[in-house]
């Protein structure tokens, strides 16, 4: 290989390494945090009480009684039994047809009577959040989140809305999210999760939504990183062969002068 090609590979490797080096450090730092962290602590599972089971002898009306009361129900997706402050409720997810579009609606109903009820109130949400927390904690802030209040970088992105964000006075700065229409606690978010989420964004290189692992920027850097590594291997073999050639030349006997 001639000197010009050698210099081109060396220069390309240098600049590619400069471009990709920072991202390699971020990938490594994120990978270390992910592998050394307990995923249950990140999800807040260690702070969350196990849900109580219902008494098998409880008296419930038929779900059909509730379905008959739903206004303009076009089809039903699911019927679940959920605990709202110790009282069993039916959580019904159904669809209504509006201008040819199926719109999902969630409705709560008292399971013992079949009576439809409104969404969870702020006071109920605070009580549910405290009941789900595994140790006594005061509430420092309550925020009501509606559609449009959680963007692509919000810690409750893609969560069920509307919802109450109930922040606890705790060293972990945990926020408990309670979905108002669904009548249940949906997510715990603490400081460890927030660090994980930030590093995950740097890891996926999805600076718009954080969760797209197949975005164009990540694919591009993956290819550039591979080229950088291959150019480094190329430089090694070129330098190795060049070193051996020089060693042979240095060790070969000089021709004797003719007398």
trRosetta pair geometry for C-beta under 8 A, 3 or more apart (Angstrom, degrees):
i j d omega theta_ij theta_ji phi_ij phi_ji
1 5 5.0 -106 -177 81 99 129
1 6 5.8 120 122 -58 113 89
1 238 6.0 -58 55 -124 143 111
2 5 5.3 94 61 11 75 100
2 6 7.0 -136 103 -6 40 94
3 6 5.4 -57 -149 38 35 117
3 7 6.2 33 156 -19 69 105
4 7 5.9 -55 -149 37 29 108
4 8 6.4 32 152 -22 63 106
5 8 5.6 -53 -148 33 33 114
5 9 6.5 31 156 -17 66 104
6 9 6.1 -57 -151 35 29 107
6 10 6.4 27 153 -17 64 110
6 238 5.7 166 -121 171 99 147
7 10 5.6 -55 -145 39 32 114
7 11 6.2 30 158 -17 67 107
8 11 6.0 -57 -146 38 28 106
8 12 6.2 27 156 -18 64 109
9 12 5.7 -55 -144 38 30 111
9 13 6.2 31 156 -20 65 107
9 231 5.6 -175 -169 -156 87 96
9 234 5.5 -104 -169 110 143 129
9 235 6.0 -177 127 -72 115 85
9 238 7.1 127 75 -8 149 158
10 13 5.9 -55 -148 36 27 111
10 14 6.5 30 153 -23 62 106
10 235 6.0 103 -92 -111 72 123
11 14 5.6 -52 -150 31 33 114
11 15 6.5 19 159 -8 67 106
12 15 6.3 -62 -147 43 29 100
12 16 5.9 25 159 -15 67 114
12 231 5.7 -127 100 -137 105 156
13 16 5.9 -57 -137 43 26 108
13 17 6.0 31 160 -23 63 110
13 228 6.5 113 -140 -150 64 65
13 231 4.0 -164 -83 124 95 122
13 232 5.7 131 -147 -70 129 63
13 234 7.9 -157 -65 60 129 103
13 235 5.8 -47 -18 -33 167 137
14 17 5.9 -60 -152 35 23 111
14 18 6.6 23 151 -20 61 105
15 18 5.5 -49 -149 32 37 114
15 19 6.4 34 153 -18 66 104
16 19 5.7 -55 -148 37 34 110
16 20 6.0 4 164 5 70 114
16 224 6.1 -162 -152 178 102 92
16 227 6.2 -113 -149 101 156 100
16 228 4.1 -163 130 -93 120 96
16 231 6.6 103 46 36 146 147
17 20 6.4 -67 -131 52 25 91
17 21 5.3 45 166 -53 66 108
17 228 5.6 138 -72 -157 62 123
17 232 7.8 89 -74 -68 118 113
18 21 5.9 -34 -128 9 20 119
19 224 6.7 -68 102 158 126 142
20 23 5.5 -65 -160 47 54 109
20 24 5.8 60 144 -30 82 103
20 221 6.4 144 -119 -160 95 88
20 224 5.5 -175 -70 118 124 107
20 225 4.9 160 -160 -90 147 75
20 228 5.3 -128 41 -22 147 160
21 24 5.5 -54 -148 32 31 114
21 25 6.6 32 154 -19 64 101
22 25 5.7 -53 -156 32 34 112
22 26 6.6 32 148 -16 66 104
23 26 5.4 -51 -147 38 38 112
23 27 6.2 43 152 -21 68 102
23 205 7.4 10 -142 -82 123 123
23 221 5.6 -81 131 -166 167 142
23 225 7.6 -106 90 -74 120 119
24 27 5.6 -50 -146 35 32 113
24 28 6.3 30 154 -18 64 106
24 225 6.8 140 -76 -126 101 120
25 28 5.8 -57 -148 38 30 110
25 29 6.2 30 154 -19 66 107
26 29 5.7 -52 -141 38 31 110
26 30 6.2 30 158 -16 64 108
26 199 7.9 -175 -176 -148 82 74
26 202 4.6 -114 177 160 125 122
26 203 7.2 -154 138 -77 92 51
27 30 5.9 -59 -149 40 27 110
27 31 6.2 27 155 -20 64 110
27 202 7.9 -144 -68 130 46 91
27 203 6.1 102 -119 -127 61 71
28 31 5.6 -56 -145 38 30 112
28 32 6.4 32 155 -21 64 104
29 32 5.8 -53 -150 33 30 111
29 33 6.6 27 153 -15 63 105
29 199 6.9 -126 114 -136 91 117
29 202 8.0 -12 74 103 109 142
30 33 5.8 -57 -149 37 33 108
30 34 6.2 31 155 -19 68 108
30 199 4.1 162 -115 171 90 104
30 200 7.0 140 -155 -76 126 34
30 202 5.9 -170 -60 83 132 103
30 203 4.1 -159 136 -71 165 110
31 34 5.7 -53 -143 37 31 111
31 35 6.1 20 162 -12 66 112
31 203 7.4 130 -51 -118 68 123
32 35 6.2 -62 -141 42 25 103
32 36 5.9 4 166 -2 64 119
33 36 6.3 -69 -136 48 23 97
33 37 5.8 21 166 -26 64 120
33 195 7.0 -127 -170 137 145 109
33 196 6.9 -169 136 -102 120 65
33 199 5.4 23 60 116 148 177
34 37 6.2 -65 -142 31 20 109
34 196 7.3 100 -94 -138 71 94
34 199 7.4 -155 -47 113 88 131
34 203 7.8 44 -38 -77 134 162
37 41 6.9 -123 178 65 86 112
37 42 5.8 61 148 -49 127 119
37 192 6.8 155 -153 -176 127 116
37 196 6.6 -151 103 -87 171 114
38 41 4.2 71 81 6 104 109
38 42 7.0 178 91 -10 54 83
38 46 8.0 43 115 -33 132 132
39 42 5.3 -52 -147 37 40 115
39 43 6.2 34 155 -13 70 107
40 43 5.9 -56 -143 44 30 106
40 45 4.2 -74 -163 53 84 124
40 46 5.7 92 135 -39 102 90
41 44 7.5 38 -177 -75 31 28
41 45 7.5 -75 -62 43 24 80
41 46 5.5 -4 -97 7 65 130
41 190 7.9 -80 164 65 69 140
41 192 5.6 -7 131 88 97 166
42 190 7.8 -150 -149 57 33 100
42 192 5.0 -117 -103 124 62 108
42 193 5.0 119 -175 -87 70 69
42 196 5.0 45 -145 -26 129 159
43 188 6.8 79 153 64 54 103
43 193 7.0 102 -85 -91 23 117
44 47 4.9 -51 -172 41 80 113
44 48 5.9 80 130 -31 87 106
44 172 8.0 138 -113 144 92 146
44 174 6.2 117 -126 -135 127 121
44 187 7.8 95 42 172 139 58
44 188 2.8 -126 100 105 158 131
44 189 6.9 -72 -36 -49 141 15
44 190 5.3 141 -86 -11 102 111
44 193 6.7 -33 -35 -39 96 133
45 48 5.6 -64 -144 34 36 112
45 188 7.7 180 -53 44 35 139
46 134 7.7 -92 146 25 49 150
47 133 6.2 -27 163 -143 95 71
47 134 5.5 -155 -170 19 41 106
47 135 7.7 -74 -147 15 79 93
47 172 7.0 -126 -70 59 147 159
47 174 6.0 -138 134 -102 170 166
47 188 6.0 162 71 -163 117 156
47 190 7.2 125 -2 -54 150 138
48 132 5.9 -18 -144 165 79 93
48 133 7.4 -55 -105 -107 45 35
48 134 6.5 3 49 -35 3 103
48 185 7.8 177 -138 120 115 141
48 188 5.8 -131 -60 -35 114 145
49 131 7.3 -84 38 147 143 60
49 132 5.6 -147 35 -158 97 42
49 133 7.1 23 -15 76 99 11
49 134 5.0 154 -63 -87 76 76
51 83 6.4 162 -165 24 107 136
52 83 6.4 110 60 -107 91 168
52 86 7.9 8 62 -110 145 66
54 58 5.8 -67 169 7 106 143
54 81 6.7 -52 -19 141 153 135
54 83 7.3 -165 -69 -80 93 102
54 88 5.6 47 -116 -81 135 126
55 58 4.7 114 75 -41 92 94
58 88 6.4 106 140 3 158 146
58 111 7.9 44 134 109 127 124
58 112 7.5 -90 170 -89 102 95
59 112 6.2 63 91 -136 82 85
60 81 7.9 -50 -117 -112 154 126
60 88 6.8 -63 -95 106 112 141
60 111 4.7 -35 -131 158 102 100
60 112 6.3 -81 -108 -93 50 43
61 65 4.6 -51 149 41 122 151
61 66 7.3 129 97 -36 114 87
61 111 6.9 -172 34 175 76 48
61 112 6.9 79 -11 162 89 19
61 113 6.4 22 -16 172 132 9
61 114 4.1 -59 77 -46 154 107
62 65 5.1 113 68 -11 78 96
62 114 7.8 10 57 -86 53 126
63 66 5.5 -53 -161 36 51 111
63 67 6.1 51 145 -23 77 104
63 79 4.8 56 -150 177 147 158
63 90 6.0 152 -116 -131 86 145
63 92 7.5 145 -161 -88 103 113
64 67 5.4 -51 -141 37 37 113
64 68 6.3 43 157 -27 66 102
65 68 6.0 -53 -153 28 27 113
65 69 7.2 19 151 -14 58 108
65 114 4.0 -56 119 -124 123 150
66 69 5.9 -66 -160 35 36 108
66 70 7.1 49 147 -41 68 95
66 79 7.6 136 74 -133 133 123
66 90 5.2 -118 -43 79 172 155
66 92 6.0 -175 131 -43 127 144
66 107 7.7 168 171 109 111 120
66 109 4.4 173 -126 58 124 169
66 114 5.1 -144 -67 -149 73 83
66 116 7.3 126 -146 -74 85 80
67 70 5.8 -38 -157 3 41 117
67 73 6.8 -118 -166 81 75 169
67 76 6.4 -40 -123 -74 120 144
67 79 7.7 -61 -63 -82 107 135
67 92 7.0 179 -85 -137 71 149
67 94 7.8 135 -130 -76 83 144
69 109 7.5 122 65 -107 134 139
69 114 7.0 136 -6 158 140 99
69 116 5.7 -153 125 -36 134 117
70 73 3.9 48 109 -42 124 128
70 92 6.8 -116 -79 118 133 148
70 94 5.8 48 -180 42 158 162
70 107 6.2 -173 -112 22 101 164
70 116 8.0 141 -86 -89 57 134
71 96 7.9 8 106 -100 73 133
72 96 4.7 47 119 -133 108 114
72 97 7.5 -128 169 36 103 70
73 76 6.7 19 177 -66 125 83
73 94 4.6 -26 -139 156 105 149
73 95 7.5 90 -159 63 63 44
73 96 6.6 -73 -105 -82 32 77
74 94 7.4 149 44 163 60 96
74 95 5.0 -60 61 99 105 86
74 96 5.6 133 -7 -125 104 29
74 97 4.7 98 -73 -26 151 95
74 102 6.7 -127 76 -124 142 89
75 94 6.6 177 92 -160 40 79
75 95 5.0 3 56 45 84 110
75 102 7.4 -22 38 -139 113 126
76 79 6.8 1 172 -42 129 96
76 92 6.8 -56 -142 -169 107 98
76 93 7.4 112 -167 85 64 55
76 94 4.7 -38 -106 -105 61 93
76 95 7.7 -150 -76 14 21 76
77 93 4.3 -48 63 104 114 103
77 94 6.3 -169 8 -94 79 33
77 95 6.8 89 -36 -30 101 94
77 104 7.0 -4 -10 -128 147 105
78 91 7.8 -1 110 105 99 87
78 92 7.4 -177 93 -146 55 41
78 93 4.8 25 47 41 87 109
79 90 6.0 -20 -166 -165 93 106
79 91 7.4 151 -158 77 42 52
79 92 5.3 -3 -108 -105 77 77
79 93 7.9 -148 -68 25 41 67
80 90 7.3 139 73 -159 41 54
80 91 4.5 -20 65 59 95 103
81 88 5.6 -15 -170 -162 102 107
81 89 7.4 147 -156 74 53 39
81 90 6.5 -37 -98 -99 58 55
81 91 7.5 -177 -87 14 8 86
81 111 6.3 42 -130 -92 94 151
82 88 7.5 138 73 -153 34 56
82 89 5.4 -31 68 67 83 91
82 90 7.8 104 21 -143 81 10
82 91 4.7 44 -3 -25 125 123
82 108 7.9 -75 58 -123 122 100
82 182 7.3 134 -64 161 174 74
82 183 5.4 132 103 97 140 107
82 184 5.1 -95 -158 -67 138 115
83 86 6.6 21 -173 -83 101 17
83 87 7.4 129 -158 58 59 33
83 88 6.5 -39 -99 -95 58 53
83 89 7.6 144 -111 19 11 86
83 184 7.8 85 54 -107 63 90
84 87 5.6 -37 72 66 80 86
84 88 7.9 105 23 -142 78 8
84 89 4.7 27 2 -7 120 132
84 108 7.1 61 -48 -160 152 139
84 120 7.1 -150 -140 -94 117 103
84 124 7.2 5 -177 -179 99 129
84 128 7.4 -48 -147 -89 58 127
84 183 4.7 -45 -85 -178 117 120
84 184 7.8 -91 -81 -70 76 61
85 124 6.3 -94 -37 -150 133 94
85 127 6.1 27 -101 113 116 127
85 128 6.4 -91 -64 -77 80 85
85 131 7.3 160 -112 -13 63 162
87 110 7.0 -31 150 -136 122 89
87 111 7.9 175 156 29 76 95
87 112 7.7 -75 -170 -6 97 118
88 111 4.1 -49 117 37 99 141
88 112 7.0 111 65 -39 98 83
89 108 5.1 -2 168 -166 135 98
89 109 6.3 149 -167 71 81 38
89 110 6.0 -53 -111 -105 79 35
89 111 5.6 -159 -115 -25 18 92
89 117 7.4 -78 -133 38 126 130
89 183 5.7 -42 78 122 149 163
90 108 7.1 148 78 -158 56 46
90 109 4.5 -12 56 60 104 98
90 110 7.9 3 15 75 84 10
90 111 5.1 127 -33 -88 81 83
90 114 7.9 14 13 -118 136 53
91 106 6.7 -10 -173 -168 87 101
91 107 7.8 157 -157 80 43 44
91 108 6.0 -17 -102 -101 64 71
91 182 5.8 39 -149 -158 134 64
91 183 6.0 -149 -91 46 111 111
91 184 7.2 -26 -77 -22 155 118
92 106 7.1 155 82 -155 50 51
92 107 4.8 -19 63 62 101 93
92 108 7.8 179 21 -82 78 22
92 109 6.7 25 -5 3 116 112
93 104 6.2 -7 -173 -166 97 104
93 105 7.4 162 -152 82 51 42
93 106 5.2 -19 -99 -100 74 77
94 104 7.6 152 85 -149 27 58
94 105 5.8 -25 69 63 75 91
94 107 7.1 -12 20 10 106 113
95 102 4.3 -5 -173 -172 135 99
95 103 6.4 138 -157 63 72 39
95 104 5.7 -41 -95 -93 75 51
95 105 7.1 146 -107 15 24 83
96 102 7.6 144 68 -154 30 53
96 103 5.2 -28 63 61 82 97
96 105 5.8 35 -6 -11 106 129
97 100 7.0 14 -173 -97 97 14
97 101 7.2 144 -154 68 55 35
97 102 6.3 -30 -96 -95 64 57
97 103 7.6 161 -99 14 14 85
98 101 5.6 -33 72 63 75 88
98 103 5.1 15 16 -12 118 129
106 160 7.8 28 -15 -165 161 126
106 181 4.1 103 80 142 117 116
106 182 5.5 -39 167 -76 155 65
107 116 6.2 -40 179 -139 115 106
107 181 7.7 -40 -73 -173 26 94
108 116 7.4 114 86 -159 53 60
108 117 5.2 -51 100 65 102 94
108 118 7.8 -8 56 90 113 18
108 119 7.0 126 10 -105 123 42
108 120 7.9 91 -19 -46 161 74
108 181 7.2 -170 -24 -177 99 48
108 182 7.8 121 -65 -167 103 14
108 183 4.9 91 -96 -31 137 139
109 114 5.9 -6 166 -162 126 38
109 115 6.3 165 -160 81 80 33
109 116 5.1 -45 -100 -97 90 50
109 117 6.4 150 -111 8 33 83
110 113 4.8 17 95 42 117 95
110 114 7.0 -38 74 18 74 14
110 115 4.8 10 33 53 112 89
110 117 6.1 83 -35 -29 86 124
111 114 7.7 32 -150 -68 23 46
118 121 7.7 52 102 -55 115 84
119 162 7.1 61 166 63 161 112
119 180 4.1 44 167 151 123 97
119 181 4.9 -49 -112 -84 114 51
119 183 7.5 -150 -152 -62 58 80
120 124 4.7 -130 -164 91 86 123
120 125 5.2 105 137 -63 122 86
120 128 7.2 -36 -156 -3 144 146
120 164 7.3 -100 104 -4 118 124
120 178 6.3 -95 103 142 157 116
120 179 7.8 105 21 103 132 43
120 180 4.6 -138 49 -142 89 59
120 181 7.8 -105 9 -35 86 18
120 183 5.4 149 -51 -106 111 64
121 124 4.7 94 53 10 77 102
121 125 6.9 -137 96 -8 40 88
122 125 5.6 -54 -146 35 32 113
122 126 6.4 33 156 -19 65 103
122 142 6.0 94 -164 151 109 146
122 144 6.9 -69 -90 -72 107 112
122 164 6.2 148 -123 -111 64 139
123 126 5.9 -51 -150 33 30 111
123 127 6.5 28 152 -15 63 107
124 127 5.7 -58 -150 39 33 111
124 128 6.2 34 153 -20 68 107
125 128 5.7 -54 -145 37 31 111
125 129 6.3 33 155 -21 64 105
125 142 7.3 121 95 -149 118 121
125 164 3.7 66 162 44 158 156
125 166 6.2 -177 138 -49 96 126
125 178 4.1 172 -148 77 94 146
125 180 6.9 -42 -75 -93 127 77
126 129 5.8 -54 -148 35 30 112
126 130 6.4 24 156 -13 64 107
126 139 5.6 -42 -148 -61 109 166
126 142 6.1 -51 -79 -92 106 138
126 164 7.4 -91 -51 146 61 148
126 166 5.6 159 -109 -121 59 135
127 130 5.9 -57 -147 40 30 107
127 131 6.1 31 155 -20 65 109
128 131 5.6 -55 -143 38 30 112
128 132 6.2 25 158 -18 64 109
128 178 5.3 107 85 -118 128 141
128 184 7.9 -153 180 -142 144 26
128 185 5.9 -169 146 -55 108 98
129 132 6.0 -61 -148 37 27 107
129 133 6.6 30 153 -27 63 105
129 139 7.2 85 90 -97 131 118
129 164 7.5 -109 -42 104 128 114
129 166 3.8 -95 -62 77 176 152
129 168 7.5 -159 149 -63 115 100
129 176 3.9 146 -144 86 103 138
129 178 5.7 -100 -60 -41 93 122
129 185 6.6 137 -96 -105 56 116
130 133 5.7 -51 -148 26 35 114
130 136 7.9 21 -167 -138 102 53
130 137 6.8 -158 -126 62 82 79
130 139 7.0 -80 -65 -51 108 107
130 166 7.8 -98 -39 150 70 146
130 168 8.0 139 -96 -103 68 107
132 176 6.3 145 73 -150 123 144
132 185 4.7 23 -62 -31 169 169
133 136 7.9 112 103 -106 116 12
133 137 5.4 -73 136 27 157 121
133 168 6.2 124 -104 -94 154 152
133 174 7.5 142 -116 95 114 140
133 176 6.7 -102 -61 -56 100 145
135 170 8.0 118 76 -114 112 123
137 168 4.3 24 137 -166 139 116
137 169 5.8 179 -176 58 87 69
137 170 5.1 -23 -132 -60 138 107
138 168 7.3 127 76 -160 41 64
138 169 4.3 3 68 26 91 129
139 142 6.4 22 164 -52 129 96
139 166 5.8 -54 -133 -171 118 95
139 167 6.9 107 -162 73 69 53
139 168 6.4 -55 -104 -105 53 51
139 169 7.1 -125 -71 -11 5 90
140 167 5.1 -58 62 102 95 101
140 168 6.9 76 7 163 94 11
140 169 4.8 118 -47 -66 107 85
141 165 7.7 -11 114 110 95 92
141 166 7.8 171 90 -151 55 36
141 167 4.3 15 54 41 94 121
142 164 6.1 -15 -166 -172 95 106
142 165 7.1 153 -157 79 43 57
142 166 5.4 -2 -108 -106 82 69
142 167 7.5 -147 -70 20 39 76
143 164 7.2 148 76 -160 44 55
143 165 4.3 -10 58 55 98 108
143 167 7.8 43 0 -16 99 104
144 162 6.6 7 180 -180 87 118
144 163 7.8 169 -155 88 50 35
144 164 5.9 -28 -102 -102 62 70
144 165 7.9 -151 -69 18 17 78
144 180 8.0 33 -145 -52 94 139
145 149 4.4 -158 -153 89 75 139
145 150 5.8 41 -173 -40 132 103
145 156 6.6 82 105 87 177 147
145 161 5.9 -95 118 -123 93 103
145 162 6.2 166 87 -156 57 67
145 163 5.0 -11 58 61 108 80
145 164 7.4 179 16 -90 83 18
145 165 5.9 69 -25 -23 117 106
145 177 8.0 -26 27 -139 137 106
146 149 5.2 96 52 -14 55 122
146 161 6.0 108 -156 176 29 119
146 162 4.9 -20 -101 -104 64 103
147 161 5.4 146 -68 110 61 144
147 162 7.5 -76 -25 -73 67 72
149 154 7.7 86 124 -97 63 165
149 161 7.4 156 41 -132 103 138
150 154 3.9 -128 -156 71 78 158
150 156 5.1 -90 -122 84 144 89
150 157 5.4 -176 154 -93 110 52
150 159 6.8 -29 112 40 176 96
150 161 7.0 -157 16 -72 122 131
151 154 5.3 121 48 -20 58 101
151 157 7.0 -41 100 -98 34 109
152 157 6.0 57 -149 -127 26 147
152 208 5.8 -28 137 153 163 58
152 209 4.3 -92 -161 -107 120 60
152 210 6.7 159 156 3 88 93
153 157 7.1 117 38 -51 6 136
153 201 7.9 25 -124 -94 94 147
153 210 6.5 117 -108 -33 63 125
154 157 4.7 136 66 -57 81 82
155 175 7.4 103 90 59 139 133
155 189 4.7 91 148 -147 134 156
155 193 7.2 91 -155 119 120 115
155 194 6.5 -46 -99 -96 133 85
155 197 6.5 -143 -115 -18 84 175
156 159 4.3 -58 177 17 85 140
156 163 6.8 -144 173 77 148 146
156 165 6.8 -122 -30 -90 151 113
156 177 5.4 140 -115 -97 129 153
156 187 6.3 169 -118 61 86 148
156 189 7.0 -98 -64 -33 80 145
157 209 7.6 174 160 -160 155 77
157 210 7.7 126 48 42 156 125
159 163 6.2 -28 123 -11 118 161
159 177 6.1 -18 173 146 158 156
159 179 7.3 -145 160 -80 95 103
159 186 5.8 127 -159 118 110 144
159 187 6.0 -81 -112 -7 136 137
160 163 6.2 111 92 -63 70 118
160 179 4.0 11 94 -118 121 136
160 181 7.2 -123 161 55 114 100
160 182 5.4 21 137 -13 158 136
160 186 5.8 -172 32 -88 108 160
161 179 7.5 -103 -75 -132 16 87
162 179 7.6 129 90 -158 43 59
162 180 4.7 -9 90 28 93 129
162 181 6.7 104 42 -19 75 95
163 177 5.2 19 161 -175 135 95
163 178 6.1 160 -163 78 82 41
163 179 4.9 -44 -100 -101 98 49
163 180 6.0 -156 -97 -12 34 82
163 186 6.9 -66 -127 26 138 133
164 177 7.2 161 80 -152 49 49
164 178 4.7 -9 55 58 99 99
164 180 6.4 98 -22 -65 89 93
165 175 5.3 -2 -174 -180 92 122
165 176 7.8 150 -159 75 44 41
165 177 5.7 -17 -102 -100 65 78
166 175 6.7 148 74 -162 40 65
166 176 4.7 -25 67 64 100 91
166 177 7.6 177 21 -83 76 27
166 178 6.4 30 -5 -3 118 110
167 173 7.2 -16 -163 -174 104 67
167 174 7.4 162 -149 95 57 42
167 175 4.6 -30 -94 -101 73 86
167 176 7.9 178 -82 19 25 66
168 173 7.8 165 69 -156 74 22
168 174 5.0 1 40 70 117 89
168 175 7.3 -167 7 -88 75 33
168 176 6.7 58 -32 -10 108 102
170 173 6.6 -154 76 -52 75 22
170 174 5.4 -10 64 20 135 98
172 190 4.1 -23 162 -153 111 124
172 191 5.7 -143 -166 13 58 96
172 192 7.2 -39 -149 -2 103 94
173 190 6.4 125 72 -153 64 64
173 191 5.1 75 47 -50 110 99
174 188 5.9 -17 -164 -169 113 95
174 189 6.8 148 -153 78 60 44
174 190 4.4 -26 -93 -90 81 91
175 188 7.6 153 78 -158 47 47
175 189 4.8 -14 57 61 95 99
175 190 7.8 179 18 -76 62 44
176 185 6.1 -36 180 -144 106 114
176 187 7.6 168 -154 89 44 52
176 188 5.9 -17 -104 -105 68 71
177 185 7.1 118 81 -160 51 63
177 186 5.1 -52 100 61 102 95
177 187 4.4 14 41 54 121 91
177 188 7.7 -149 16 -71 81 27
177 189 7.1 51 -22 -5 108 106
178 184 7.2 -163 -151 105 70 24
178 185 5.3 -41 -99 -98 76 60
178 186 7.0 151 -116 6 22 84
179 182 3.8 20 104 38 127 113
179 183 7.2 -44 89 9 83 24
179 184 6.0 2 46 59 102 68
179 185 8.0 163 11 -113 76 11
179 186 4.9 69 -26 -33 106 128
180 183 7.6 17 172 -65 25 49
182 186 7.2 71 73 -65 144 114
185 188 8.0 28 164 -55 114 80
188 193 7.7 159 113 -25 72 152
189 193 5.2 -120 -149 80 62 144
189 194 6.9 77 173 -56 97 86
190 193 5.2 102 52 9 61 102
190 194 7.3 -117 108 -7 35 91
191 194 5.5 -53 -149 33 37 114
191 195 6.6 37 154 -17 67 100
192 195 5.9 -52 -151 36 34 109
192 196 6.3 36 150 -19 65 107
193 196 5.4 -55 -148 39 34 115
193 197 6.1 36 153 -24 68 105
194 197 5.6 -49 -143 34 31 112
194 198 6.5 31 155 -18 62 103
195 198 5.9 -55 -150 35 31 109
195 199 6.3 23 156 -10 66 109
196 199 6.0 -63 -148 44 28 105
196 200 6.0 34 152 -27 65 109
197 200 5.4 -51 -145 33 30 117
197 201 6.7 36 153 -23 62 99
197 210 6.8 11 -177 -176 86 148
198 201 5.8 -49 -157 28 33 112
198 202 6.9 26 148 -11 63 103
199 202 5.5 -53 -150 40 40 110
199 203 6.0 44 149 -26 68 106
200 203 5.3 -53 -143 36 33 116
200 204 6.2 16 162 -5 68 107
200 210 6.4 62 106 179 101 99
200 211 7.8 12 141 -92 122 59
201 204 6.4 -61 -140 46 25 96
201 205 7.9 97 162 -79 53 12
201 206 6.4 -105 -144 68 65 70
201 207 6.6 83 177 -99 107 53
201 210 4.4 -55 -95 -124 92 91
202 205 7.1 21 -172 -75 31 54
204 210 6.7 99 58 -177 134 43
204 211 7.0 42 87 -130 176 14
204 212 6.6 137 161 73 130 48
204 213 5.2 -90 -131 -100 111 62
204 215 7.1 85 156 16 91 114
204 218 6.2 -52 179 -76 51 144
205 215 6.5 -142 95 69 88 122
205 217 4.8 -135 140 106 123 112
205 218 4.4 162 53 -74 121 84
205 221 6.4 153 -62 19 169 142
206 209 5.6 -47 155 62 120 70
206 210 5.3 164 93 -105 106 9
206 211 6.4 -93 85 34 155 25
206 212 4.3 144 -115 51 144 84
206 213 7.4 -74 -31 -68 130 34
206 215 5.0 147 -94 -14 87 145
206 217 7.8 165 -84 51 45 116
206 218 7.2 -27 -50 -32 75 123
207 210 7.8 46 -113 -73 19 59
207 217 7.8 4 7 42 99 162
208 212 7.5 2 64 19 99 128
208 215 7.9 151 29 -115 109 148
209 212 5.6 70 67 -14 115 103
212 215 4.6 84 112 -51 115 100
213 218 7.0 -85 -173 86 44 170
214 218 7.2 -127 -144 67 14 127
214 219 7.1 33 -170 -52 57 110
215 218 5.1 90 64 11 81 103
215 219 7.1 -150 98 -5 41 91
216 219 5.7 -59 -150 39 33 112
216 220 6.1 35 155 -23 68 106
217 220 5.7 -54 -147 34 30 112
217 221 6.4 24 158 -12 65 107
218 221 6.0 -57 -145 41 30 105
218 222 6.2 36 154 -25 64 107
219 222 5.6 -54 -149 32 30 115
219 223 6.6 27 155 -16 64 104
220 223 6.0 -58 -155 36 31 108
220 224 6.3 26 152 -14 67 109
221 224 5.5 -53 -139 42 36 111
221 225 5.9 42 157 -25 67 105
222 225 5.7 -52 -146 35 26 113
222 226 6.6 28 153 -19 61 104
223 226 5.7 -54 -152 34 32 111
223 227 6.5 31 151 -17 65 105
224 227 5.7 -54 -150 37 33 112
224 228 6.3 39 150 -24 65 104
225 228 5.5 -51 -149 32 33 115
225 229 6.6 31 154 -17 65 103
226 229 5.8 -54 -150 36 33 109
226 230 6.3 29 154 -15 66 108
227 230 5.7 -56 -144 41 31 109
227 231 6.1 33 156 -21 66 106
228 231 5.9 -55 -147 35 27 109
228 232 6.6 30 152 -21 61 105
229 232 5.6 -54 -154 32 33 114
229 233 6.7 33 150 -16 65 101
230 233 5.6 -49 -151 35 37 112
230 234 6.4 42 149 -22 65 103
231 234 5.3 -49 -149 35 36 118
231 235 6.4 39 152 -21 66 101
232 235 5.7 -50 -148 34 33 111
232 236 6.6 37 151 -23 63 103
233 236 5.6 -53 -152 31 34 115
233 237 6.6 25 156 -12 67 104
234 237 6.2 -60 -150 39 31 103
234 238 6.2 29 154 -18 66 110
235 238 5.6 -56 -143 39 31 112
235 239 6.0 27 160 -16 67 108
236 239 6.0 -59 -146 40 25 105
236 240 6.1 26 154 -22 64 110
237 240 5.4 -51 -140 37 32 114
237 241 6.2 30 160 -16 65 105
238 241 6.1 -57 -148 38 27 105
238 242 6.2 24 154 -16 63 111
239 242 5.6 -57 -145 41 31 112
239 243 6.1 34 156 -23 66 106
240 243 5.8 -54 -148 34 28 111
240 244 6.6 25 155 -16 62 105
241 244 5.8 -55 -149 36 32 109
241 245 6.3 34 153 -21 65 106
242 245 5.6 -54 -148 34 32 113
242 246 6.5 29 155 -16 66 105
243 246 5.9 -56 -149 37 32 108
243 247 6.3 33 152 -21 65 106
244 247 5.5 -53 -147 35 33 113
244 248 6.5 34 155 -19 66 102
245 248 5.9 -54 -152 34 31 109
245 249 6.5 28 152 -16 64 107
246 249 5.6 -55 -148 39 34 111
246 250 6.2 32 154 -19 67 106
247 250 5.8 -55 -145 38 30 108
247 251 6.1 16 159 -9 65 113
248 251 6.0 -66 -142 45 28 102
248 252 6.2 39 158 -38 66 103
249 252 6.0 -44 -144 15 30 114
